[in-house]
Amino acid sequence: TSECEKYACCPLPPYLEDSGCVIEEDDNGGRPLRDICFHLLKLYSDRSYELDQLLDPRSVTSDPLDFRLSWHLWEVLRALNYSHLSQQSWGVLNTSYAAQLESEGLWEWAVFVMLHEPDT
């Protein structure tokens, strides 16, 4: 309530845990930045929970261009019949991870990732 103070810190990503409760809002649209485990628990309790927040790389790492875990997690969620990620977000996830792999010289894996693109 507005009369009481917070009794616990929000579940921040691991790279922000030592910073305390200072970060309340993230800079993209005012959505709070939370730990990926928090998002997974929310998805478990509400099957229609927004996947964009869950698959945001900043919920895992300080590098906003590191899509490794986000892409692999999305593939696991798809196998579990979660399908409410927009095609645009899915495309951004695929192309971003493919670009990351290509920049590391792993173009074969970048091709593999692009084979998962929904819009042929």
C-alpha positions in Angstrom: 0.0 0.0 0.0 1.0 3.6 -0.2 1.3 3.7 3.6 3.7 0.8 4.0 7.2 0.5 2.7 8.4 -2.4 0.5 9.5 -5.4 2.6 11.5 -7.2 -0.1 13.6 -6.2 -3.1 12.2 -6.9 -6.5 13.6 -10.0 -8.2 16.4 -8.5 -10.2 18.6 -10.3 -12.8 21.7 -11.9 -11.3 24.0 -9.2 -12.7 22.0 -6.5 -10.8 21.5 -8.4 -7.5 24.2 -6.5 -5.6 22.8 -3.1 -6.5 19.9 -3.4 -4.1 16.4 -2.1 -4.7 17.4 0.9 -6.8 16.2 -0.2 -10.2 12.4 0.1 -10.4 11.7 0.8 -14.1 13.6 -0.1 -17.2 14.2 2.4 -19.9 11.9 0.8 -22.6 8.3 1.7 -22.0 8.5 1.7 -18.2 8.3 -2.1 -17.9 10.1 -3.3 -14.7 13.3 -5.3 -15.3 13.0 -8.7 -13.6 14.9 -12.0 -13.3 14.2 -14.7 -15.8 13.2 -17.1 -13.0 10.5 -14.6 -11.9 9.2 -14.5 -15.5 9.1 -18.3 -15.7 7.1 -18.5 -12.5 4.7 -15.9 -13.8 4.3 -17.9 -17.0 3.7 -21.1 -15.0 0.9 -19.3 -13.0 -0.6 -17.5 -16.0 -0.2 -19.4 -19.3 -0.9 -16.1 -21.3 1.9 -14.1 -19.6 3.7 -11.8 -22.0 6.7 -13.7 -23.5 8.5 -10.6 -24.7 9.5 -9.8 -21.1 10.6 -13.4 -20.5 12.7 -13.5 -23.6 14.4 -10.1 -23.1 18.1 -10.8 -22.9 18.5 -8.2 -20.1 16.5 -10.6 -17.8 19.6 -12.8 -17.9 22.7 -10.8 -18.9 23.9 -7.2 -18.9 24.5 -7.5 -22.7 21.2 -6.6 -24.5 22.6 -8.1 -27.7 23.2 -11.6 -26.2 20.3 -13.7 -27.5 21.7 -17.2 -26.7 19.6 -18.1 -23.8 16.5 -16.3 -25.1 16.5 -18.2 -28.4 17.0 -21.6 -26.8 14.4 -20.9 -24.1 11.9 -19.8 -26.8 12.5 -23.1 -28.6 11.8 -25.0 -25.4 8.7 -23.0 -24.8 7.5 -23.7 -28.4 8.0 -27.4 -27.8 5.8 -27.0 -24.7 3.1 -25.5 -26.9 3.5 -21.8 -25.9 2.8 -19.9 -29.1 1.7 -16.4 -28.1 4.9 -14.6 -29.2 4.2 -12.3 -32.0 5.7 -13.1 -35.4 7.6 -9.8 -35.3 9.2 -10.7 -31.9 9.9 -14.2 -33.1 11.6 -12.8 -36.2 13.7 -10.4 -34.2 14.8 -13.1 -31.9 15.8 -15.4 -34.8 17.7 -12.7 -36.8 19.4 -11.3 -33.7 20.7 -14.7 -32.6 21.7 -15.6 -36.1 23.6 -12.2 -36.5 25.3 -12.9 -33.1 26.4 -16.4 -34.3 27.6 -15.0 -37.7 29.7 -12.3 -36.0 31.4 -15.1 -34.0 32.2 -16.9 -37.3 29.6 -19.6 -36.7 27.7 -19.1 -39.9 26.6 -22.7 -40.1 24.8 -22.3 -36.8 23.4 -19.0 -38.0 21.8 -20.8 -41.0 20.4 -23.4 -38.6 18.8 -20.6 -36.5 17.3 -19.0 -39.6 15.7 -22.3 -40.6 13.4 -21.7 -37.6 12.1 -18.4 -39.1 8.3 -18.6 -39.3 8.0 -16.2 -42.3 9.7 -18.1 -45.2 
